[in-house]
Amino acid sequence: MAEGIVLALIVGVVFVNGWTDAPNAIACAVSTGAMRYRAAAWMAGVCNLIGLLVSYLIGGRVAETVLSLANFGGDPHAALIALFGAMASIILFAVAVWWFGIPTSESHALISALTGAALALGGSVSLSAWGKVAAGLVLSVALGYGQGWLLCKLLGRPLSALREKTLGRFQIFAAGGMAFMHGAQDGQKFVAIFILADLYARGRYPAGAINPRDHLAVLLLCGLTMALGTSLGGGRIVRLVGSQMVRLGKPEGVCADLGGAGCLLAASLLGIPVSTTHTKTTAMMGAGAAMGDDRVDGSTVGGIAFAWAVTFPACFVLGWGITQLAIRV
C-alpha cells in the first residue's frame, strides 16, 4: 500500500512539473500571438515526450547525476519513506507557488527535498553531485540571460525583416525546440526517481548503475504524464512570464527560445541538472534587455527571484520534516 502511494506521488510530481515548468517553453509563442494557448500546450506536451525518450537513447547523463545525489542508507523501506517525504514536499511547494502564477524550478525543489529527506534518515549526500547542481544554477541563469541577449543582438534585425507568417513559423519551431529540451532535461530527473522508488518497493537497493533503457514502461508513463500536465495547466505562468515580466515581439521571442534551448542542450550533454524555468525565464529577460527600452518589469522579476531564492530552503525543510513525521507514523 505504502509503495503504491509513493509511486503515485512521483507520478503526481511529474504531472505538476509539466503543469508548472513547461508553460515557460510556450510563453513567448503564446504572448506574441504566434500560437493559441491550447494548441501551444498540446505541442509542448508532445515535444516533452519526444525529448524525454530521445534523451535516454543518447545516454541520460542528467539522470545519473540525480541518482548519485543522495544516499538513503541500506534499508529499502526507509528509503521509500524518504522518497515519500521528498515527493510530498515538491507537490505542496509547487502548487502553493503556482497559485500566484510564479514559475519555480521543480528541479531545484527535487534536489533540495531529496537532500532534506536523506539527512532526516541519517543518510548522506554527494558533494560532487551538489557541485554539479551549483554549477547548473550559475549556468542556467548566466548562460540563459547571455544567450537571450546575444542572439537578440545578432538575429533581432534579420528576423524582423522576415514576413509575419514566416516569423510565426520560426517561433513555433523555436518553442517546440524549447519544449523538447524541457522533456530531455527535466524528464530524466523524475524518471530516475521513479525507477529508484520501483526498486525500493520491490525490496531492492540498487547495487550499481541503473540503465533507464531497461525501464521503457516507466519512460512512457512519465513522458505521457508530463505531456498531460503540460496540456492542462500553465495559463497563469504564461500570463506572468509572457505578458507581465517582459514584453517581447516575435523576433525577440525566437531568440529567447533558441537561447534557452541551447543552454539546456549543453547542460544535458554534460550531465548537469539545470532548471528549465531559470534558463528560459532569464533568456527572455536577456532578450528584453537587449532591446534597451525598459521591456523588463523589475517588480515582477523581483517576485520571481524571491520565489527562486526560497525554493532550496523551503523544500529542504519540507523534505526533512515530512520524512521525520512519516518515520514516526
C-alpha positions in Angstrom: 0.0 0.0 0.0 2.7 2.5 1.0 4.7 1.6 -2.1 1.7 2.4 -4.3 1.3 5.8 -2.5 4.9 6.8 -3.2 4.8 5.8 -6.8 1.5 7.7 -7.2 3.2 10.8 -5.6 6.0 10.6 -8.1 3.6 10.5 -10.9 1.9 13.5 -9.3 5.2 15.3 -9.2 5.8 14.6 -12.9 2.3 15.9 -13.7 3.0 19.1 -11.6 6.3 19.5 -13.4 4.5 19.5 -16.8 1.9 21.8 -15.3 4.2 24.4 -13.8 7.6 24.2 -15.7 6.6 23.5 -19.3 4.5 26.7 -19.8 7.8 28.6 -19.9 8.5 26.9 -23.2 5.4 28.3 -24.8 5.2 31.7 -23.1 6.8 33.6 -26.0 4.8 31.9 -28.7 1.5 32.5 -26.9 2.2 36.1 -25.8 3.2 37.2 -29.3 0.2 35.6 -30.9 2.2 33.0 -32.9 0.1 30.2 -31.4 -3.1 29.9 -29.4 -2.6 28.7 -25.8 -4.3 25.3 -26.2 -2.5 24.4 -29.4 0.8 25.5 -27.9 0.2 23.5 -24.8 -0.5 20.3 -26.7 2.5 20.9 -29.0 4.7 21.3 -25.9 3.3 18.1 -24.4 4.2 16.1 -27.5 7.7 17.7 -27.7 8.2 16.9 -23.9 7.5 13.3 -24.5 9.8 13.0 -27.6 12.6 14.9 -25.8 12.5 12.5 -22.8 12.6 9.4 -25.0 15.5 10.8 -27.1 17.5 11.9 -24.1 17.7 8.3 -22.8 18.6 6.9 -26.2 21.7 9.2 -26.2 22.8 8.4 -22.6 20.6 10.0 -19.9 23.6 11.6 -18.0 21.4 14.0 -16.1 19.6 11.0 -14.5 22.9 9.6 -13.4 23.7 12.8 -11.5 20.3 12.9 -9.8 20.7 9.2 -8.8 24.1 9.9 -7.2 22.8 12.9 -5.3 21.5 11.3 -2.1 22.3 8.1 -0.2 19.3 6.9 1.9 21.1 4.0 3.6 20.7 0.3 3.1 17.1 -0.2 4.1 14.7 0.0 1.0 11.6 0.5 3.2 13.2 3.5 4.9 14.4 4.9 1.6 10.9 4.6 0.3 9.7 6.7 3.2 12.3 9.3 2.4 11.1 9.5 -1.2 7.5 9.9 0.1 8.6 12.9 2.1 10.5 14.4 -0.8 7.7 14.0 -3.3 5.0 15.3 -1.0 7.2 18.4 -0.3 7.6 19.1 -4.0 3.9 18.9 -4.7 3.0 21.2 -1.7 5.6 23.8 -2.6 4.9 23.8 -6.4 1.1 24.1 -6.1 1.4 26.8 -3.5 3.7 28.9 -5.7 1.7 28.1 -8.8 -1.3 29.7 -7.2 0.5 33.1 -7.5 1.4 32.3 -11.1 5.2 32.3 -10.3 7.4 30.0 -12.3 9.6 28.0 -9.9 12.0 25.2 -10.5 10.8 21.7 -9.8 14.4 20.5 -10.5 15.7 22.5 -7.6 12.7 21.6 -5.5 13.5 17.9 -6.2 17.2 18.2 -5.4 16.7 20.1 -2.1 13.7 17.9 -1.0 15.8 14.7 -1.7 18.7 16.2 0.4 16.4 17.0 3.3 14.8 13.6 3.2 18.1 11.7 3.1 19.5 13.7 6.0 16.3 13.1 8.0 17.1 9.3 7.7 20.7 9.9 8.8 21.9 9.3 5.2 24.3 11.4 3.2 24.6 13.5 0.1 27.2 13.6 -2.7 29.2 16.8 -2.7 30.3 16.2 -6.3 26.7 15.9 -7.4 25.8 19.0 -5.4 28.8 20.7 -7.2 27.1 20.0 -10.5 23.9 21.4 -9.1 25.6 24.6 -8.1 27.3 24.8 -11.5 24.0 24.3 -13.1 22.4 27.1 -11.1 25.1 29.6 -12.4 24.9 28.1 -15.9 21.2 28.4 -16.2 21.0 32.0 -15.1 24.1 33.4 -16.6 24.1 31.5 -19.9 20.4 31.7 -20.3 20.4 35.5 -19.9 23.6 35.9 -22.0 22.4 33.8 -24.9 19.0 35.5 -25.0 20.8 38.9 -25.1 23.4 37.9 -27.6 21.1 36.2 -30.0 18.7 39.1 -29.9 21.6 41.5 -30.8 22.7 39.2 -33.6 19.5 38.0 -35.1 16.9 40.5 -34.0 17.2 42.7 -37.1 17.4 39.9 -39.6 14.3 38.2 -38.0 12.4 41.5 -38.1 12.9 41.7 -41.8 11.0 38.4 -42.4 7.4 38.2 -43.4 5.0 37.9 -40.4 3.8 34.4 -41.4 7.4 33.2 -41.8 8.4 34.7 -38.5 5.5 33.0 -36.8 6.6 29.6 -38.1 10.1 30.3 -36.8 8.7 31.0 -33.4 6.6 27.8 -33.4 9.7 25.8 -34.3 11.8 27.5 -31.6 9.1 26.9 -29.0 8.9 23.3 -29.9 12.7 23.0 -29.5 12.5 24.6 -26.1 9.7 22.1 -25.1 11.8 19.2 -26.5 14.7 20.2 -24.3 12.5 20.6 -21.3 11.4 17.0 -21.6 15.0 15.9 -22.2 16.4 17.7 -19.1 13.6 17.6 -16.5 12.1 14.3 -17.6 15.3 12.5 -16.9 15.3 13.6 -13.3 11.9 12.3 -12.5 12.2 9.1 -14.4 15.3 8.3 -12.4 13.4 8.8 -9.1 10.5 6.6 -10.3 12.9 3.8 -11.2 14.6 4.1 -7.8 11.3 4.0 -6.0 10.2 1.0 -8.0 13.3 -0.9 -6.9 12.8 0.1 -3.3 9.1 -1.1 -3.5 10.4 -4.5 -4.5 12.8 -4.6 -1.5 15.9 -4.0 -3.7 18.6 -1.4 -3.1 20.5 -0.6 -6.3 23.9 -2.1 -6.2 25.3 -0.4 -9.3 24.4 1.9 -12.2 20.7 1.9 -13.3 20.1 1.6 -17.0 16.9 3.5 -17.8 16.6 1.8 -21.1 15.6 -1.3 -19.2 12.6 0.5 -17.9 10.8 1.6 -21.1 7.3 1.4 -19.4 8.5 4.0 -16.8 9.8 6.3 -19.6 6.4 6.2 -21.4 4.4 6.7 -18.2 6.4 9.7 -17.1 6.6 11.2 -20.5 2.8 10.9 -21.1 2.1 12.2 -17.6 4.3 15.3 -18.1 2.7 15.8 -21.5 -0.8 15.7 -19.9 0.2 18.1 -17.2 1.6 20.5 -19.8 -1.6 20.4 -21.9 -3.9 21.0 -18.9 -2.2 23.7 -16.9 0.1 26.7 -17.0 -2.1 29.6 -18.1 -1.2 31.7 -15.0 2.5 31.2 -15.6 2.3 32.0 -19.3 0.5 35.3 -18.5 3.0 36.3 -15.8 6.1 35.5 -17.8 5.0 36.3 -21.3 3.0 39.5 -20.5 3.9 40.9 -17.1 7.6 40.1 -16.7 8.8 41.1 -20.1 7.1 42.2 -23.4 8.7 40.5 -26.4 7.9 40.6 -30.1 8.2 37.6 -32.3 11.9 38.2 -33.2 12.9 38.5 -29.5 10.7 35.5 -28.7 12.5 33.4 -31.2 15.9 34.4 -29.8 14.8 33.7 -26.2 13.6 30.2 -27.1 16.7 29.4 -29.1 18.9 30.7 -26.3 17.1 28.7 -23.6 17.1 25.5 -25.7 20.8 25.9 -26.4 21.7 26.2 -22.8 19.6 23.1 -21.8 21.2 21.1 -24.6 24.7 21.9 -23.4 23.8 21.1 -19.8 22.2 17.8 -20.7 25.2 16.6 -22.7 27.4 17.4 -19.7 25.1 15.6 -17.3 24.4 18.9 -15.3 20.9 19.1 -13.9 19.7 22.7 -14.5 16.4 24.5 -14.1 14.3 24.8 -17.3 12.4 27.6 -15.6 15.6 29.6 -14.7 17.0 29.0 -18.2 14.0 30.1 -20.2 12.9 32.9 -17.9 16.4 34.5 -17.9 16.7 34.1 -21.7 13.5 36.1 -22.0 14.9 38.7 -19.7 18.1 38.9 -21.7 16.2 39.2 -25.0 14.1 42.0 -23.5 17.2 43.8 -22.1 18.9 43.7 -25.5 16.1 45.9 -26.8 17.1 48.6 -24.4 13.7 50.1 -24.0 12.5 49.1 -20.5 10.7 46.0 -21.6 11.5 44.1 -18.4 9.3 44.7 -15.4 11.6 45.0 -12.4 8.9 44.3 -9.7 7.8 41.1 -11.4 11.4 39.9 -11.8 11.9 40.6 -8.1 8.9 38.5 -7.1 10.2 35.6 -9.3 13.7 35.9 -7.9 12.4 35.8 -4.4 10.4 32.6 -5.1 13.6 31.1 -6.6 15.6 32.0 -3.6 13.2 30.3 -1.1 12.9 27.1 -3.2 16.0 25.4 -1.8 15.5 26.1 2.0 11.7 25.6 1.8 11.8 22.3 0.1 14.8 21.1 2.2 12.8 21.8 5.4 9.6 20.3 4.0 11.5 17.2 2.8 13.2 16.8 6.2 10.1 17.5 8.2 7.7 15.3 6.3 10.2 12.4 6.3 10.6 12.7 10.1 6.8 12.6 10.6 6.4 9.7 8.2 9.1 7.7 10.1 7.1 8.1 13.3 3.8 7.1 11.9 
